[in-house]
């Protein structure tokens, strides 16, 4: 497994932006989730404000699904040149389906693609790419920003205890804040 850190990402993204510059895209479309980080940084590097995303579900953790689920929620009307961005082109299935769907929906738009990593055996290659993937890549945003299970389970446990306490007291009579203050004064506690 290869850990892909921030510094390498920064350097590679600048190099990829330089490659993509000649296309002069007016829109960047990031493939969620892997391509979102890269697409946002490319949008800054290329000074492109029209940044959109498309959701494709092809992996569960490290296991490839049998079918791809594509959710096209973007609006590319009025666009002329769209750069489709993903972190890696592995089998090529995701990129192929995305480009095919987009070209059907928007036949007058020119689409090109960019990725940091590629596999030479992929059924399709990005127009702009940097590095061959020779092993599983662990991107820093996939590893460094994931809450450990212990933090999540502790938070759920605290929430569960709070909800149980509320449930236990749901039949108690409620009183206003003013009534509470008056009762505390009467009892000599205030």
C-alpha positions in Angstrom: 0.0 0.0 0.0 1.3 3.4 -1.0 0.6 6.4 1.3 0.0 9.5 -0.9 0.7 12.6 1.3 -0.2 16.2 1.1 3.2 17.5 -0.2 3.2 15.0 -3.1 -0.5 15.9 -3.8 0.4 19.6 -3.9 3.3 19.1 -6.3 1.4 16.7 -8.5 -1.7 18.9 -8.7 0.3 21.9 -9.9 1.9 19.7 -12.5 -1.5 18.3 -13.6 -2.9 21.9 -13.7 -0.1 22.8 -16.1 -1.0 19.9 -18.4 -4.8 20.8 -18.3 -4.2 24.5 -19.0 -4.1 24.2 -22.8 -7.7 22.7 -22.8 -9.0 26.0 -21.3 -11.9 24.4 -19.5 -14.8 26.6 -18.4 -16.0 24.0 -15.9 -14.5 21.4 -13.7 -16.6 18.3 -12.8 -15.3 16.3 -9.9 -16.2 12.6 -9.6 -17.3 12.1 -6.0 -15.7 11.3 -3.7 -12.2 10.5 -4.9 -12.0 13.4 -7.4 -13.5 16.1 -5.2 -10.3 17.2 -3.4 -8.4 17.3 -6.7 -11.1 19.0 -8.6 -11.4 21.8 -6.0 -7.7 22.5 -6.0 -7.5 22.3 -9.8 -10.4 24.9 -9.9 -8.2 27.3 -7.8 -5.1 26.6 -9.9 -6.9 27.2 -13.2 -9.0 30.0 -11.8 -12.3 28.3 -12.7 -15.3 29.2 -10.7 -17.8 26.7 -12.2 -17.0 23.7 -10.1 -19.5 20.9 -10.0 -19.6 17.2 -9.0 -21.1 14.0 -10.1 -21.5 11.0 -7.7 -20.5 7.5 -8.8 -20.5 4.6 -6.4 -18.1 1.9 -7.6 -16.2 0.8 -4.5 -17.1 -0.3 -1.0 -13.9 0.6 0.9 -11.3 -1.4 -1.1 -13.7 -3.8 -2.9 -15.0 -3.0 -6.4 -18.8 -3.3 -6.8 -20.3 -5.4 -9.6 -22.4 -2.4 -10.8 -21.8 1.3 -11.0 -24.3 3.7 -9.6 -24.2 7.1 -11.3 -26.0 10.1 -9.9 -26.0 13.0 -12.4 -27.1 16.1 -10.4 -24.9 18.6 -12.2 -26.1 21.3 -14.6 -23.8 21.8 -17.5 -26.1 23.9 -19.6 -24.1 26.8 -21.2 -20.8 25.1 -20.7 -18.4 24.5 -23.6 -15.4 22.7 -22.3 -15.7 20.5 -19.2 -12.7 18.9 -17.4 -13.9 15.7 -15.7 -11.6 14.9 -12.7 -11.0 11.8 -10.6 -8.1 10.8 -8.3 -7.4 7.5 -10.2 -8.4 5.7 -13.3 -8.3 2.1 -12.1 -10.4 -0.2 -14.4 -11.6 2.7 -16.4 -15.2 1.7 -15.9 -16.2 4.7 -13.8 -14.6 7.2 -16.3 -16.1 5.4 -19.3 -19.6 5.5 -17.8 -19.4 9.1 -16.7 -18.1 10.3 -20.1 -20.7 8.3 -22.0 -23.5 9.6 -19.8 -22.3 13.2 -20.0 -21.9 13.0 -23.8 -25.4 11.7 -24.2 -26.9 14.4 -22.0 -24.7 17.2 -23.3 -23.7 16.4 -26.9 -22.5 19.9 -27.7 -19.9 20.0 -24.9 -16.3 19.0 -25.3 -15.3 16.8 -22.4 -11.7 15.9 -21.4 -10.6 14.1 -18.3 -7.8 14.4 -15.7 -6.5 12.1 -13.0 -3.4 11.9 -10.7 -3.0 8.1 -11.2 -3.8 5.6 -13.9 -3.4 1.9 -14.6 -2.2 1.1 -18.1 -4.7 -1.8 -18.2 -7.7 0.5 -17.8 -10.3 0.4 -20.6 -10.0 4.1 -21.0 -7.3 6.6 -20.1 -7.5 10.2 -18.9 -6.5 12.9 -21.4 -4.3 14.3 -18.7 -2.6 12.0 -16.1 0.6 11.9 -14.1 1.5 8.6 -12.4 1.1 4.9 -13.0 -0.6 3.2 -10.0 1.4 0.0 -9.3 -0.2 -0.7 -5.9 -3.2 0.3 -3.8 -3.0 4.0 -3.0 -4.0 5.4 0.3 -4.8 9.1 -0.2 -4.1 11.4 2.7 -7.7 12.6 2.6 -9.0 9.1 3.0 -6.8 8.3 5.9 -6.0 11.5 7.8 -9.5 12.9 8.1 -11.4 9.7 9.2 -12.5 9.7 12.8 -11.3 6.7 14.7 -14.1 4.3 15.6 -13.5 4.9 19.3 -14.3 8.6 19.0 -17.5 7.8 17.0 -18.6 5.1 19.4 -17.9 7.3 22.4 -20.0 10.1 20.9 -22.9 7.7 20.2 -22.7 6.3 23.7 -22.9 9.8 25.2 -25.9 10.6 22.9 -27.5 7.3 23.8 -27.2 8.1 27.6 -28.6 11.6 27.1 -31.6 10.3 25.0 -32.3 7.6 27.7 -32.3 10.3 30.4 -34.7 12.4 28.4 -36.9 9.3 27.7 -37.0 8.5 31.5 -38.2 12.0 32.3 -40.6 12.5 29.4 -43.7 12.1 31.7 -42.5 14.6 34.3 -44.5 17.8 34.6 -42.6 20.7 33.0 -42.5 24.2 34.6 -41.5 27.6 33.3 -38.1 29.1 34.1 -39.9 31.8 36.1 -41.8 29.2 38.2 -38.5 27.4 38.9 -36.9 30.6 40.2 -39.9 31.3 42.4 -39.8 27.8 43.8 -36.1 28.1 44.5 -36.7 31.4 46.3 -39.5 29.8 48.3 -37.2 26.9 49.3 -34.5 29.4 50.3 -32.1 28.0 47.7 -31.8 31.2 45.8 
